[in-house]
Amino acid sequence: MTGQFSWRSGLRSLALLLTLTGAVYAGPVIIDGTDANDHGSATATENLTGWLYMQKAFENLASQCATCTKVVRVLGTTAGSFSRSAVDSAFTKSTLPAAGWTLVYVAEAGIAATLTALSPATTGILHIPTVGLNGGDLSDAALTTINGQGAAIAAFVNAGGALFAMGEDAPTPFGWLTAVLPGIVVNFADDGGTPILLTPAGAAAFPGLTNAVLAGAIPWHNYFSGNFGTLQVLGTSPDGGATRGVILGGGAGTRLGSLNSGWDSPFQIRYSANLNLGDSVVNITNSGARGAGLAAGTSASTTGAICANVYAFSPDEQMISCCSCPVTPNGLVSLSARQDLISNTLTPAVPTSIVIKLYATVPIGGLCSGSAAAPGAPAFGMLAYGTTVHAAAVTGADLAVTETPFLPATLSGSSNNRFDGIGELARLTSLCNFINANGSGFGICRSCRLGGLGAGRL
């Protein structure tokens, strides 16, 4: 009893400390169709017209990202170019440097690696500059790379990162956006010279932006139509009798696409009961949603692999074990509830029923070790099934086993909904980290084996 009381007291103390931290929200987001970087300038002390708009965009994003890592990460632009100068001036003459923010440029050769590992832990604001509209812009080849990372960009925003993206004149403009919002339509206007006006949603989301500031952001070159999903129209412009949606996004809490819909959602949950009477199993596969290569493999470094992070709870909400399993495209791994999840629990008590939560993430450095405590970006592609034991409804039989899919669920901490406390994502990772650091090996899942399992009776 002494050991059990000590562990539970420690976990309660950890939970108390964690409640002192702030909650994490998604967003904020500004996606515009302008080339404001080509229509601005600066004096020694202040930005003018388009560059002032960019400055205000950075300031408004930072103001609604109070808990963000204070790094603005810019994809591409050529050193010494007009496009680079616009970003430099917008940032350096803003309030961000005095608040401790830094500006980091990513060379085009490093964009793929940067987006693969993109996380609010290392980046507060992601800036995707213009393409094909100004000297020193992102190249079409760089945009192709970015377009292939739409899910990673959405995961970053939905986990609390801020996004500022500008106009694109390219063969596939905003392909990264259409990848996560297939119903959105990106249109090109050669010279949209009419003023951009804030909508009520824009004024509410970014009170620091004004119509006077937006006047410097013209002409615009892209407007958006179709299904905007969770994005709002922040700025419109009259154009030939029509009203064009030129700026999309939203303030803190804005999601980009949806991470928590579909059977291969990153976060899934189910239960297993009557473990004193028979075993239950978990079988996990990978649909290949992150990609796949010709070479087969079983490690987390295999192309398209995901980390299936596993968290098991007793009915009284105690985390009893956690671990991570690499799952490759078309691969199959499994866990036994009795042999793997409750055989090496953190606390002495062994529950007869458990709640099992799975969280799929991108491997970090080609590894899943430690991923349950410090996961990478959320990943699509995980499909999981589990069994549980029930009293049989058939006369003459005492027990029956049912198998059902895990169910996709909303994970607070990577959602646009405000929530109480620290959020479930922070709770899962913090408790698992506590187990890893202080459990002396207890609380770590015993195994994650290749192949599928079927439930068995005692």
C-alpha positions as CSV (number, residue, x, y, z in Angstrom):
1,M,0.0,0.0,0.0
2,T,2.9,2.4,0.7
3,G,4.3,2.1,-2.8
4,Q,0.9,2.5,-4.4
5,F,0.1,5.6,-2.3
6,S,3.5,7.1,-3.2
7,W,2.9,6.7,-6.9
8,R,-0.6,8.1,-6.9
9,S,0.5,11.0,-4.7
10,G,3.3,11.7,-7.2
11,L,0.9,11.6,-10.1
12,R,-1.5,13.9,-8.3
13,S,1.3,16.3,-7.6
14,L,2.3,16.3,-11.3
15,A,-1.3,16.9,-12.3
16,L,-1.5,19.8,-9.9
17,L,1.6,21.4,-11.3
18,L,0.4,20.9,-14.9
19,T,-2.9,22.7,-14.2
20,L,-0.9,25.8,-13.6
21,T,0.1,25.9,-17.2
22,G,-2.0,27.6,-19.9
23,A,-4.2,25.7,-22.3
24,V,-3.1,25.2,-25.9
25,Y,-5.3,26.2,-28.8
26,A,-5.2,25.9,-32.6
27,G,-4.5,28.7,-35.0
28,P,-4.3,31.7,-35.6
29,V,-4.2,31.8,-39.4
30,I,-3.9,34.4,-42.2
31,I,-4.0,33.2,-45.8
32,D,-4.1,36.0,-48.4
33,G,-4.0,36.3,-52.1
34,T,-1.8,39.4,-52.1
35,D,1.8,40.2,-53.1
36,A,2.0,43.0,-50.5
37,N,5.7,42.3,-50.4
38,D,6.0,43.8,-53.9
39,H,4.0,46.9,-53.1
40,G,5.7,48.3,-50.0
41,S,8.7,50.2,-48.7
42,A,10.1,51.5,-45.5
43,T,11.7,54.5,-43.9
44,A,14.4,54.2,-41.3
45,T,11.8,53.8,-38.6
46,E,8.5,52.6,-40.1
47,N,7.1,50.3,-42.8
48,L,4.7,51.7,-45.5
49,T,1.8,50.3,-47.5
50,G,2.3,46.6,-48.2
51,W,5.2,46.1,-45.8
52,L,3.1,47.7,-43.1
53,Y,0.3,45.2,-43.8
54,M,2.8,42.3,-43.4
55,Q,4.1,43.8,-40.1
56,K,0.6,44.0,-38.8
57,A,-0.1,40.5,-39.8
58,F,2.9,39.2,-37.9
59,E,2.0,41.3,-34.8
60,N,-1.6,40.1,-34.8
61,L,-0.6,36.5,-35.2
62,A,1.9,36.8,-32.3
63,S,-0.6,38.6,-30.1
64,Q,-3.0,35.6,-30.4
65,C,-0.2,33.0,-29.9
66,A,0.9,34.0,-26.4
67,T,2.3,30.5,-25.5
68,C,3.9,29.9,-28.9
69,T,7.6,29.3,-29.3
70,K,8.9,32.8,-30.3
71,V,10.3,31.9,-33.7
72,V,9.0,33.1,-37.1
73,R,10.2,30.5,-39.6
74,V,10.2,31.7,-43.3
75,L,10.2,29.2,-46.2
76,G,12.6,30.2,-48.9
77,T,13.2,33.7,-50.4
78,T,16.5,34.7,-51.9
79,A,19.0,36.7,-49.7
80,G,19.2,40.3,-50.9
81,S,16.0,40.1,-52.9
82,F,13.0,42.4,-52.7
83,S,10.9,39.5,-51.3
84,R,13.5,38.9,-48.5
85,S,13.7,42.6,-47.8
86,A,10.0,42.8,-47.3
87,V,10.0,40.1,-44.7
88,D,13.1,41.5,-42.9
89,S,11.5,44.9,-42.6
90,A,8.1,43.7,-41.6
91,F,9.7,41.7,-38.8
92,T,12.4,44.0,-37.6
93,K,10.2,47.1,-37.4
94,S,7.4,45.2,-35.7
95,T,6.9,44.6,-31.9
96,L,8.1,41.0,-32.2
97,P,11.9,41.5,-31.7
98,A,11.3,43.4,-28.4
99,A,9.1,40.6,-27.3
100,G,11.8,38.1,-27.8
101,W,10.9,36.7,-31.2
102,T,13.6,35.7,-33.7
103,L,13.4,35.3,-37.5
104,V,14.7,32.2,-39.2
105,Y,14.9,31.6,-42.9
106,V,14.8,28.1,-44.4
107,A,16.7,27.5,-47.6
108,E,14.6,25.8,-50.4
109,A,16.8,22.6,-50.0
110,G,15.7,22.4,-46.4
111,I,12.0,22.9,-46.8
112,A,11.0,19.2,-47.0
113,A,12.9,18.3,-43.8
114,T,11.6,21.4,-42.0
115,L,7.9,20.7,-42.8
116,T,8.3,17.0,-42.0
117,A,9.5,17.9,-38.5
118,L,7.3,21.0,-38.1
119,S,6.1,21.5,-34.6
120,P,4.8,24.4,-32.3
121,A,7.6,23.3,-30.0
122,T,10.2,24.9,-32.4
123,T,8.1,27.3,-34.5
124,G,5.6,29.9,-33.5
125,I,4.7,31.4,-36.8
126,L,5.2,29.7,-40.2
127,H,5.4,32.1,-43.1
128,I,4.9,30.9,-46.6
129,P,5.9,33.9,-48.8
130,T,4.7,34.7,-52.3
131,V,5.4,32.4,-55.3
132,G,6.0,33.8,-58.8
133,L,4.9,37.4,-57.9
134,N,8.1,39.1,-56.7
135,G,11.9,39.0,-57.1
136,G,13.4,36.3,-54.9
137,D,10.1,34.5,-54.3
138,L,9.7,30.8,-53.6
139,S,10.3,28.8,-56.8
140,D,7.7,26.5,-58.4
141,A,9.9,23.5,-57.4
142,A,9.8,24.7,-53.7
143,L,6.1,25.1,-53.9
144,T,5.8,21.5,-55.2
145,T,7.6,20.4,-52.1
146,I,5.3,22.5,-49.9
147,N,2.2,21.2,-51.6
148,G,3.2,17.7,-50.6
149,Q,3.2,18.7,-47.0
150,G,-0.3,19.9,-46.6
151,A,-1.1,17.5,-43.8
152,A,2.0,18.5,-41.9
153,I,1.1,22.2,-42.2
154,A,-2.4,21.5,-41.0
155,A,-1.1,19.4,-38.1
156,F,1.1,22.3,-37.1
157,V,-1.8,24.8,-37.1
158,N,-4.2,22.4,-35.3
159,A,-1.6,21.8,-32.6
160,G,-1.3,25.6,-31.9
161,G,1.0,27.0,-34.4
162,A,0.3,30.3,-36.3
163,L,0.4,30.5,-40.1
164,F,0.8,33.5,-42.5
165,A,0.7,32.6,-46.2
166,M,0.6,35.0,-49.2
167,G,-0.3,34.9,-52.9
168,E,0.8,32.3,-55.4
169,D,1.2,32.4,-59.1
170,A,2.2,28.9,-60.0
171,P,1.0,25.8,-61.9
172,T,-0.6,24.5,-58.7
173,P,-1.2,27.5,-56.4
174,F,-2.0,26.7,-52.7
175,G,-1.9,22.9,-53.4
176,W,-1.0,22.4,-49.7
177,L,-4.3,24.1,-48.8
178,T,-6.4,22.2,-51.3
179,A,-4.9,19.0,-50.0
180,V,-6.5,19.5,-46.6
181,L,-9.5,21.4,-47.8
182,P,-10.5,19.6,-51.1
183,G,-13.6,21.8,-51.5
184,I,-11.8,25.1,-51.7
185,V,-11.2,26.7,-55.1
186,V,-8.1,28.9,-55.7
187,N,-8.6,31.5,-58.4
188,F,-6.1,33.8,-60.0
189,A,-6.6,37.5,-60.9
190,D,-4.0,39.2,-62.9
191,D,-4.4,42.5,-61.2
192,G,-7.1,42.9,-58.5
193,G,-6.7,46.5,-57.8
194,T,-9.9,47.2,-55.8
195,P,-9.5,47.7,-52.0
196,I,-9.6,44.9,-49.6
197,L,-12.1,45.4,-46.8
198,L,-12.3,43.6,-43.4
199,T,-15.3,41.5,-42.8
200,P,-16.9,41.4,-39.3
201,A,-15.1,38.1,-38.7
202,G,-11.8,39.7,-39.8
203,A,-12.2,42.7,-37.5
204,A,-13.1,40.4,-34.6
205,A,-10.2,38.0,-35.2
206,F,-7.5,40.6,-35.8
207,P,-8.4,43.9,-34.2
208,G,-5.0,45.3,-35.0
209,L,-5.7,45.1,-38.8
210,T,-7.7,48.0,-40.3
211,N,-9.0,48.8,-43.7
212,A,-6.4,51.6,-43.9
213,V,-3.6,49.0,-43.4
214,L,-5.2,46.6,-46.0
215,A,-5.2,49.5,-48.5
216,G,-1.5,48.9,-48.8
217,A,-1.9,45.2,-49.6
218,I,-3.2,45.7,-53.2
219,P,-3.2,44.7,-55.9
220,W,-4.2,41.1,-55.0
221,H,-3.8,38.1,-57.3
222,N,-5.7,35.2,-55.7
223,Y,-9.2,34.9,-54.3
224,F,-10.9,31.9,-52.8
225,S,-14.3,30.3,-53.3
226,G,-16.0,27.0,-52.7
227,N,-15.9,25.3,-49.3
228,F,-13.6,27.0,-46.8
229,G,-14.1,24.3,-44.1
230,T,-13.2,25.8,-40.8
231,L,-11.6,29.0,-42.2
232,Q,-13.4,32.3,-42.2
233,V,-13.4,35.0,-44.8
234,L,-11.4,37.9,-43.2
235,G,-11.1,40.2,-46.1
236,T,-13.1,40.7,-49.3
237,S,-12.8,42.9,-52.4
238,P,-15.4,44.0,-54.9
239,D,-14.5,42.9,-58.4
240,G,-16.7,43.3,-61.4
241,G,-19.9,43.2,-59.5
242,A,-18.8,40.2,-57.4
243,T,-17.3,40.1,-53.9
244,R,-14.1,38.1,-53.8
245,G,-12.7,36.4,-50.7
246,V,-9.1,37.5,-50.7
247,I,-8.1,36.8,-47.1
248,L,-9.0,33.7,-45.2
249,G,-8.2,32.5,-41.7
250,G,-9.2,33.3,-38.1
251,G,-7.9,34.1,-34.7
252,A,-6.7,31.7,-32.0
253,G,-8.6,28.4,-32.1
254,T,-8.7,28.3,-36.0
255,R,-8.3,24.8,-37.3
256,L,-6.9,24.0,-40.8
257,G,-8.9,21.0,-42.2
258,S,-9.8,18.3,-39.7
259,L,-7.5,16.0,-37.9
260,N,-10.2,14.2,-36.0
261,S,-12.5,12.9,-38.7
262,G,-12.3,9.7,-40.6
263,W,-11.4,6.2,-39.6
264,D,-7.6,6.9,-39.9
265,S,-7.8,9.9,-37.5
266,P,-4.6,10.3,-35.4
267,F,-6.4,10.0,-32.1
268,Q,-8.6,6.8,-31.4
269,I,-10.1,5.1,-28.4
270,R,-11.8,2.0,-27.2
271,Y,-12.1,-0.2,-24.0
272,S,-11.4,-3.8,-23.0
273,A,-13.3,-5.4,-20.2
274,N,-13.4,-8.7,-18.2
275,L,-9.6,-9.2,-18.4
276,N,-9.8,-11.5,-15.4
277,L,-11.8,-13.9,-17.6
278,G,-10.0,-13.7,-20.9
279,D,-7.5,-11.7,-22.9
280,S,-8.2,-8.8,-25.3
281,V,-6.0,-7.7,-28.1
282,V,-5.2,-4.6,-30.2
283,N,-4.3,-4.9,-33.9
284,I,-2.9,-1.9,-35.7
285,T,-2.1,-1.3,-39.3
286,N,-1.1,1.7,-41.5
287,S,-3.1,2.7,-44.6
288,G,-0.1,4.4,-46.2
289,A,-1.7,7.9,-45.9
290,R,1.8,9.4,-45.2
291,G,3.2,7.8,-48.3
292,A,5.0,4.5,-49.1
293,G,8.1,3.4,-50.9
294,L,9.0,0.3,-53.0
295,A,11.4,-0.9,-50.2
296,A,9.7,-2.9,-47.4
297,G,10.7,-2.5,-43.8
298,T,9.5,-2.8,-40.2
299,S,11.3,0.2,-38.6
300,A,10.1,3.7,-38.1
301,S,12.6,4.9,-40.7
302,T,10.6,3.1,-43.4
303,T,8.9,5.5,-45.9
304,G,5.4,6.4,-44.7
305,A,5.9,4.8,-41.2
306,I,3.9,6.2,-38.3
307,C,4.4,5.9,-34.5
308,A,1.3,4.4,-32.8
309,N,1.6,5.8,-29.3
310,V,-0.3,3.6,-26.8
311,Y,-1.8,4.8,-23.5
312,A,-3.7,2.5,-21.1
313,F,-5.8,3.7,-18.2
314,S,-7.5,1.9,-15.4
315,P,-11.2,2.8,-14.8
316,D,-10.3,5.3,-12.1
317,E,-8.3,7.4,-14.6
318,Q,-4.8,6.2,-13.6
319,M,-2.4,5.8,-16.5
320,I,-1.0,2.3,-15.9
321,S,1.2,1.9,-19.0
322,C,2.4,3.7,-22.2
323,C,4.6,2.9,-25.1
324,S,5.1,3.4,-28.8
325,C,5.0,1.0,-31.8
326,P,6.4,1.8,-35.3
327,V,3.8,0.8,-37.9
328,T,4.8,0.7,-41.6
329,P,2.5,1.0,-44.6
330,N,0.6,-2.3,-45.0
331,G,2.3,-3.6,-41.8
332,L,0.5,-5.2,-38.9
333,V,1.4,-5.0,-35.2
334,S,-0.4,-6.1,-32.1
335,L,-0.6,-5.9,-28.4
336,S,-2.1,-8.2,-25.8
337,A,-4.0,-6.4,-23.0
338,R,-3.1,-9.0,-20.4
339,Q,0.5,-9.7,-21.5
340,D,1.5,-6.2,-22.7
341,L,-0.7,-3.5,-21.2
342,I,-1.5,-4.7,-17.6
343,S,1.4,-7.0,-16.9
344,N,3.9,-4.3,-16.0
345,T,1.7,-1.6,-14.6
346,L,3.0,1.5,-12.8
347,T,0.9,0.8,-9.7
348,P,0.6,-2.6,-7.9
349,A,-3.1,-3.0,-8.6
350,V,-3.9,-4.9,-11.8
351,P,-7.2,-3.7,-13.4
352,T,-9.7,-6.1,-15.0
353,S,-10.9,-3.4,-17.5
354,I,-9.0,-0.7,-19.2
355,V,-9.4,2.3,-21.6
356,I,-6.9,2.2,-24.5
357,K,-6.0,5.4,-26.3
358,L,-3.9,5.5,-29.5
359,Y,-2.2,8.6,-31.0
360,A,-0.5,8.3,-34.4
361,T,2.4,10.7,-35.0
362,V,5.3,11.2,-37.4
363,P,8.5,9.5,-36.3
364,I,11.3,11.8,-35.1
365,G,14.6,11.1,-36.7
366,G,13.3,7.8,-38.0
367,L,12.6,6.6,-34.5
368,C,9.5,5.9,-32.3
369,S,11.5,5.4,-29.1
370,G,10.1,7.8,-26.5
371,S,7.5,9.0,-28.9
372,A,4.6,8.4,-26.5
373,A,6.1,10.9,-24.0
374,A,7.4,13.3,-26.7
375,P,5.4,12.7,-29.9
376,G,6.0,14.3,-33.3
377,A,3.4,15.9,-35.5
378,P,0.0,14.0,-35.7
379,A,-0.2,11.6,-38.6
380,F,-3.0,10.1,-40.7
381,G,-3.1,6.5,-41.7
382,M,-3.6,4.5,-38.5
383,L,-6.4,1.9,-38.5
384,A,-6.9,-0.1,-35.3
385,Y,-9.1,-2.9,-34.1
386,G,-9.6,-4.4,-30.7
387,T,-11.4,-7.2,-28.9
388,T,-13.1,-7.4,-25.6
389,V,-14.8,-10.2,-23.6
390,H,-18.5,-10.3,-22.8
391,A,-21.0,-12.6,-21.2
392,A,-22.4,-14.8,-24.1
393,A,-25.9,-14.3,-25.3
394,V,-26.0,-17.9,-26.7
395,T,-27.4,-20.6,-24.5
396,G,-24.7,-23.0,-23.3
397,A,-21.8,-20.6,-23.8
398,D,-20.4,-18.6,-20.9
399,L,-18.2,-16.0,-22.7
400,A,-18.1,-14.3,-26.1
401,V,-15.5,-12.1,-27.8
402,T,-16.4,-9.1,-29.9
403,E,-14.0,-7.2,-32.2
404,T,-14.7,-3.6,-33.3
405,P,-12.6,-0.8,-34.7
406,F,-11.2,1.9,-32.5
407,L,-13.2,5.1,-32.8
408,P,-11.8,8.4,-33.9
409,A,-12.1,11.1,-31.2
410,T,-11.4,14.8,-30.6
411,L,-8.1,15.3,-28.8
412,S,-8.1,18.5,-26.7
413,G,-4.9,20.3,-27.2
414,S,-5.0,19.9,-31.0
415,S,-8.5,21.2,-31.5
416,N,-10.1,24.5,-32.2
417,N,-12.4,24.1,-29.3
418,R,-11.5,25.7,-26.0
419,F,-11.1,23.3,-23.2
420,D,-10.6,23.1,-19.4
421,G,-7.2,22.5,-17.8
422,I,-4.1,21.5,-19.8
423,G,-5.9,19.4,-22.4
424,E,-5.8,15.7,-23.0
425,L,-2.7,15.7,-25.3
426,A,-0.6,17.4,-22.6
427,R,-2.0,15.0,-20.0
428,L,-1.1,11.9,-22.0
429,T,2.4,13.0,-22.8
430,S,3.2,14.4,-19.4
431,L,2.0,11.3,-17.5
432,C,3.9,9.1,-19.9
433,N,7.0,11.2,-19.5
434,F,6.6,10.9,-15.7
435,I,6.4,7.1,-16.0
436,N,9.5,6.9,-18.2
437,A,11.5,9.1,-15.9
438,N,10.4,7.7,-12.5
439,G,8.8,4.3,-13.0
440,S,12.0,2.3,-12.9
441,G,10.8,0.3,-15.9
442,F,7.2,-0.2,-14.6
443,G,4.4,1.3,-16.7
444,I,6.1,0.6,-20.0
445,C,4.2,-1.7,-22.3
446,R,5.9,-5.1,-22.5
447,S,5.8,-5.7,-26.2
448,C,4.6,-4.5,-29.6
449,R,4.9,-7.5,-31.9
450,L,4.7,-8.0,-35.6
451,G,1.5,-9.8,-36.7
452,G,-2.1,-10.0,-35.6
453,L,-3.5,-11.5,-32.5
454,G,-6.9,-13.1,-31.6
455,A,-8.4,-12.9,-28.2
456,G,-8.1,-15.9,-26.0
457,R,-9.8,-17.4,-22.9
458,L,-8.2,-18.3,-19.7
